[in-house]
Structures are given as C-alpha cells and as structure tokens.
Amino acid sequence: MELLKNAWNGWLLRSGQGKLAALLLCVLLLAWLLKLGNERQRKTFLFGAIAALLCIFPVSAVLFMLYQTRFYDYEWIWAVVPMTAVIALGVVLLLERLKQSKASKKQKLATVILGLAIILLCSSLGKPKWTIEDQMKTRAEVANVLAQVRNYAGGEICLWAPKEVMEAARSIDADVTLLYGRTLWQEHLNAFSYEEDTQDQRDLYVWMQLAGAYQRLDVPVPADTDVVGTPPKAGSTLEGISCIQKAVAFGANEILLPGSISEEEVLKLEQAFGVTPVRVGAYLLLDME
C-alpha cells in the first residue's frame, strides 16, 4: 500500500518540482497534432508517449518501482523514458516546421522568443530546491558545531543530534561515530543494506525531530512521521528523559539537542542527569562522559 501511495502521489510531486516532464508531454502533444517527423521519428515519439503514460499511471508506476527493487524514489522510474532526447527531437522538428512555414521573419522570431520564454520563465528545469551555496552554508555551520563538540569531548565521539547534523557529520569528521545513519530518513540508501534499523533507533530519530518542533521533552507522535520503516504509534508519547537514557545506553556520549527547547525543560535535564547543557550554535550540548 505504501508503494501504491508513493506512485499515486508521484506525478503530482514530480510535476511540481520542474518543467521537464510537463515539457515532454507538451512536445508529444504537438508531435501528434502536427504529425512531426518521418516514420522512425514518429516511433520515437510513440515510445516516449507510452513510457511517459506508464510512469504517470499509478498501477504501472508501481510495477516500474518494483522492477527497480522498490527502494528508489518515484522520480527515478522516469529513467525508462528518453525524456531529454524526445524533447530535443521535438524542438528541432518544430523549428524545421517553422522554418518551412510562410510566416514572416518577425513572426518566426517572435515564436522562437515566446517558446524560450515559456521554457526559461516557468518553474525550473530540474528538481533540486537546494543550491551549492545553501549546502556550503549548512556544512560550515555543522563543521563549527562539531569543532566545539570536540573541544568538550575527552576522546572518541559517539554523536546523537538532529538530522541536519547527522547527515553531514561523517563527511566533515570521519572520526565521529553516529548513533544511527541516514538510512532512517533516506529510504533509497537501504537498497543494498541487510541490516535493518531497530525500532528504538526509529523512536530516537523521531523524538529528536519532534523535540525541536514542540520545544519540550515529552512529545506526542503525529500520524505522518518522517521515518523509514515502522514509525512509533501515532498518538503515543515519546518521553525525552527516557529517550536520552536509551541513547546513552546505546553509547552516545555527546548529544546535541534542538536549541529551541524551553528553559524549563532544560532545567529538567539538569536535574535528571546532573549535567548542565551548553549552548553550541543553534543547539544544546549534553556532554555525557
């Protein structure tokens, strides 16, 4: 059911992330209406059209996702469609048709400029909403936080922290051990993994993400939790003190908590563990050594 849900919502998500898929459908429609190209080129358009429709239709999309070992995101099934090649072929044939038309040079130029404007000004060509600058800024912030954590740590570091720190920590400092990895929130990384994350690890990940949002230690679990695998039961409560104790039992000695947790809740941490949290950047550091 989860796979079918992903396939059902896949086209809506993909069409909102960039224009290439929509541009492909537009080219296929024009190719059909204007009967573009010779017989071989029309077969290429036909293949592109059938493959695109199979990617959009949820049931066939599920089959594609199963074929790709069911770990990959919906967007990757579009690799079966020669999208860029079909778009390029359509544009070339449309320009040839325009060149052969009896329209004036000004009309042809206006048509080409209008087409370019539609392509360049509407949405974006690719998916990523992030930029290299955004990544560099985040990595710099995490690197600064990790440097401060290392100043407090007496030796080896086993880190438990919010997602944005955990996903960058190992590439910044290879000597840092993580309580869990990105497989908890990036499902495709589980493709060739034979070791499943435990329910306790999923509980700790969910709690860490919710503690900053709720700004307190004990957090209710919503129905739509962002975690790979079986989430904690919706409506249940994850207790902060218990989660931190469990993390320490698993070996975490440096714990970064969301800095948005209230002062009243921070006092509870001091009373429970006899450790005063230290503010490190946007986080609160519990040095449990």
VOMARTI-755183 format. One record per residue (C-alpha): y, x, z. Coordinates in pm, whole numbers, padded with zeros to 5 digits, always signed. Example, Ala and Ser with C-alpha at 12.3 -4.5 7.8 and 13.67 -1.06 7.14 Angstrom:
% residues 2
-00450+01230+00780/-00106+01367+00714/
% end
This chain:
% residues 289
+00000+00000+00000/+00236+00288+00079/+00174+00435-00267/+00242+00099-00433/+00562+00061-00229/+00681+00402-00347/+00604+00313-00707/+00776-00027-00673/+01097+00128-00539/+01070+00441-00751/+01254+00325-01062/+01544+00184-00862/+01582+00511-00674/+01547+00724-00986/+01794+00522-01192/+02048+00561-00912/+02014+00939-00896/+02108+01034-01252/+02151+00911-01604/+01874+01087-01796/+01620+00806-01753/+01877+00539-01846/+01997+00750-02139/+01636+00779-02260/+01597+00401-02262/+01927+00366-02447/+01814+00614-02716/+01479+00435-02751/+01658+00102-02793/+01890+00241-03063/+01595+00408-03237/+01418+00071-03251/+01725-00122-03367/+01836+00131-03631/+01486+00244-03738/+01580+00608-03692/+01381+00895-03839/+01073+00937-04052/+00721+00825-03963/+00642+01129-03744/+00972+01098-03557/+00916+00726-03502/+00576+00808-03349/+00751+01045-03109/+00991+00766-03009/+00696+00527-02970/+00513+00770-02742/+00828+00819-02535/+00881+00443-02507/+00523+00368-02400/+00516+00655-02150/+00853+00551-02003/+00741+00188-01962/+00420+00303-01790/+00632+00511-01549/+00856+00212-01471/+00576-00048-01430/+00458-00012-01066/+00083-00052-01125/+00062+00212-01397/+00307+00431-01200/+00061+00422-00909/-00217+00544-01141/+00004+00833-01252/+00079+00918-00889/-00291+00910-00804/-00362+01137-01101/-00110+01385-00959/-00313+01397-00633/-00089+01129-00470/+00115+01388-00278/+00400+01419-00526/+00715+01206-00520/+00754+00925-00772/+01007+01114-00983/+00753+01380-01085/+00544+01137-01290/+00825+01140-01547/+00693+01482-01647/+00449+01291-01872/+00748+01173-02079/+00911+01435-02306/+01244+01299-02187/+01489+01569-02290/+01317+01621-02628/+01326+01250-02715/+01691+01221-02610/+01784+01528-02816/+01595+01396-03120/+01768+01059-03088/+02113+01216-03062/+02052+01435-03370/+01927+01141-03577/+02217+00923-03463/+02464+01194-03564/+02292+01226-03903/+02316+00848-03949/+02682+00863-03851/+02746+01147-04098/+02593+00945-04381/+02794+00634-04299/+03102+00527-04493/+03323+00528-04185/+03640+00739-04188/+03653+01080-04022/+03870+00938-03743/+03617+00662-03675/+03328+00912-03670/+03520+01144-03438/+03609+00855-03210/+03242+00751-03198/+03128+01101-03103/+03400+01135-02836/+03307+00794-02693/+02940+00895-02677/+03023+01220-02500/+03248+01035-02255/+02966+00795-02168/+02728+01085-02107/+02970+01304-01910/+03164+01048-01707/+02886+00814-01593/+02688+00936-01291/+02524+01279-01313/+02263+01435-01537/+02031+01539-01257/+01914+01426-00920/+02048+01673-00662/+02325+01539-00444/+02344+01873-00266/+02519+02179-00403/+02462+02550-00358/+02785+02559-00155/+02650+02290+00079/+02326+02481+00125/+02505+02810+00189/+02730+02644+00448/+02431+02490+00628/+02235+02817+00618/+02533+03008+00755/+02566+02761+01043/+02192+02780+01120/+02198+03161+01097/+02482+03171+01350/+02295+02937+01585/+01973+03141+01558/+02163+03462+01633/+02293+03308+01955/+01948+03176+02045/+01805+03527+02002/+02064+03659+02246/+01924+03427+02512/+01557+03483+02428/+01391+03773+02605/+01118+03819+02346/+00932+03609+02092/+01083+03273+01997/+00889+02951+01957/+01157+02710+01840/+01188+02334+01858/+01504+02193+01705/+01644+01920+01478/+01520+01906+01118/+01812+02088+00957/+01750+02391+01178/+01370+02387+01149/+01368+02375+00768/+01593+02681+00736/+01492+02889+01039/+01191+03073+00894/+01373+03181+00578/+01656+03320+00791/+01449+03485+01065/+01080+03540+00982/+01006+03635+01345/+01076+03280+01465/+00771+03062+01528/+00819+02688+01474/+00666+02410+01681/+00593+02229+01351/+00690+02271+00989/+00849+02078+00703/+00520+01901+00628/+00635+01635+00875/+00920+01520+00653/+00831+01654+00305/+00504+01493+00200/+00453+01699-00117/+00409+02012+00096/+00081+01861+00221/-00071+01872-00129/-00297+02169-00062/-00300+02160+00316/-00621+02084+00502/-00466+02083+00849/-00301+01755+00941/-00013+01737+01185/-00108+01578+01516/+00032+01252+01647/+00200+01444+01929/+00385+01657+01671/+00498+01345+01487/+00619+01195+01815/+00819+01509+01894/+00974+01519+01547/+01074+01150+01561/+01216+01188+01912/+01425+01491+01811/+01577+01300+01520/+01645+00985+01724/+01787+01156+02033/+02097+01263+01842/+02141+00919+01685/+02105+00730+02016/+02281+01008+02219/+02031+00975+02501/+01690+01100+02613/+01480+00781+02607/+01487+00633+02257/+01335+00317+02105/+01132+00370+01787/+01261+00173+01485/+01034+00027+01220/+01149+00268+00947/+01084+00612+01091/+01123+00912+00861/+00794+01094+00918/+00490+01181+00707/+00170+01023+00834/+00128+00760+01105/+00462+00706+01283/+00495+00616+01651/+00453+00244+01715/+00768+00052+01624/+00937-00092+01933/+00783+00165+02167/+00995+00412+02363/+00977+00790+02341/+01081+00942+02673/+01286+01259+02644/+01167+01436+02960/+00805+01372+02867/+00861+01496+02509/+01028+01816+02628/+00745+01878+02875/+00494+01830+02596/+00684+02070+02369/+00686+02335+02642/+00313+02285+02691/+00269+02348+02317/+00451+02680+02354/+00818+02604+02279/+01038+02840+02479/+01370+02784+02301/+01470+02421+02249/+01778+02311+02058/+01879+01953+02132/+02140+01748+01944/+02482+01821+02090/+02573+01451+02083/+02354+01377+02389/+02583+01248+02666/+02682+01448+02975/+02498+01201+03197/+02176+01266+03007/+02235+01643+03018/+02251+01617+03398/+01904+01457+03393/+01775+01761+03203/+01917+01999+03463/+01755+01802+03744/+01419+01777+03566/+01384+02140+03450/+01623+02337+03669/+01781+02476+03353/+02146+02432+03255/+02177+02353+02881/+02409+02593+02697/+02620+02470+02406/+02537+02665+02091/+02735+02544+01792/+02661+02175+01746/+02351+02192+01970/+02245+02225+02331/+02009+02512+02405/+01737+02487+02668/+01607+02836+02741/+01267+02759+02891/+01148+03117+02951/
% end
